[in-house]
Amino acid sequence: MSHFARAERSTAKSRAALEAPSFLSAEQARLHATHASLCAEAEHWWQALAANDEETVCEAVNTAFSDNPAAGCAVGVDGSVLSVVMRQQDLDAMPTQTPGLTPSGRPTLKNLTKRDRTLWWLTSMGSNIIATLKEGFATAPGITAIDLAVLTRLPDTQLLGFVAYGRWTRQAVASTPWHEPEDALRFLDIGQDVACSVTTTASGTFSSTIKPLDISRTAGLQDLLDHAEEDPDTPEPSLADLDISLGANSTPSGHTPTTGSDPYRIRTFAEWQSDTRTSPISPRPPNPAPQPHREPPTSLIPGQTLVLPEEAWQGMLIAFTFAGADADLTLFLTGTDGRVSDDQDFVFYNQPSAANGASRLLGKQAEGPHVTEKAAVHLTALPEHVQRVVVSINMDVDTGLTCAALTHAALYMDCATGAAWTFQPPADPNIRAMVIAELYRHDTNGQPSWKLRAIGQGWADGLDGLARAHGVDIE
């Protein structure tokens, strides 16, 4: 064969040019399938998180806790209440001195009194409790309260014991100001059934001793300590290393982070050729995440109302599908008067999330000949002042187009159980913004519930009129 192998090289180039379109098409199909699979997996995970699935919530919260100075561990979920154990720094690890001045004004170190040292430790514990509560609520949107218990090694016995526990609600933590270091001690006042080993004396000062709490009436906590058996080879109890097992920079469930596993990595041409030659069957895209059985959606007419099942309160997916022109999905979180309490309760393209993620836009994408914009609403995670969720659309006023320019327009709503509802808004040539539907609180047979109403009414001046009608200032 010739040293330059011109004929072979020419043949290889020609073959590559013929195979390149097939390679490009195969890679595009594979990457689209990968993207769809990841989106389905992410949506499935979010629905589980929003529905307070115990394993999902605990794993997500423990991932968030993994870099905290005070190690925390989510240990269970009961309804919408999360249980957390927190490991507080030992009193013996706290400094015994503080900077000060001599009578002549020279810098020095002053010994802390036992009471001042205990107060310092208590303030540190309060700060860690509040930080843990806030992070737990921020991570799990469906959680409305957290039962938290604090472990530390007791100074007198060097054994682990519980020194604080109680229940704190999302509303109590969110409505309390946290500005000064002293505010950390408010954890004692805003919780329910709070117990703390550091007590207030009759004179208003804090006690200087830290003793274990009586947890005999709390079965779960008592069971944890009952298994703290002494190791015959060391005076330390087996639970003494709990701060390590709960410790920072660890991943939940023993998962090891993977590196270099980019699902969107483009295969080389040689890899594609090798796969094609070794497999007579074209590679199939990964199977999407399993979906629940879905009945045909219930079609609504303007003005129709219905009571939503409780499963829908834990998470609703909203999708507006259309063609012919562009439109944007917007949400208003309003009171009973139909107006937002402030502009933060207006969800639109420049502010895609509100209420700590309980109401958010998921993005707009083309699906065949149509465009779909999606949103998600977690009704049970909405604050009490939100009485209605107004689902609306608006046209781009600069185009001069009205809602009549939209074709195949339909609103689709469903929940994790498969229940679904759909509504086709009217193609009104006189309006540029429209309220399609609303979700609102209601009492049904004396019990709180959420209802859905189909509307289909709008404003000729577009987003400006729509926003003003719901209390949003448009500049």
Secondary structure, DSSP 8 states (H G I E B T S, - for coil): --SS-HHHHHHHHHHHHHHHHHHHHHHHHHHHHHHHHHHHHHHHHHHHHHTT-HHHHHHHHHHHHTT-SS-EEEEEEETTEEEEEEE---GGGS-SEEEEE-TTS-EEEEE--HHHHHHHHHHHHHHHHHHHHHHHHHH-TT--EEEEEEEEE-TTT--EEEEEEEEEEHHHHHHS---SGGGGGGHHHHSEEEEESS-B-TTS-B-S-------TT-HHHHHHHHT--B-TT-SSBGGGGHHHHT-TT--GGG----SS--TT----HHHHHHHHHH-SS----------------EEE-TT-EEE--HHHHT-EEEEEEEESS-EEEEEEEE-TTS-BSSGGGEEBTTB-EEGGGTEEEEEEEEETTEEEEEEEE-GGGS-TT--EEEEEEEE-GGGT--GGG-EEEEEEEEETTS-EEEE-----TT-SEEEEEEEEEEEETTEEEEEEEEEEEEETTTHHHHHHHTT----
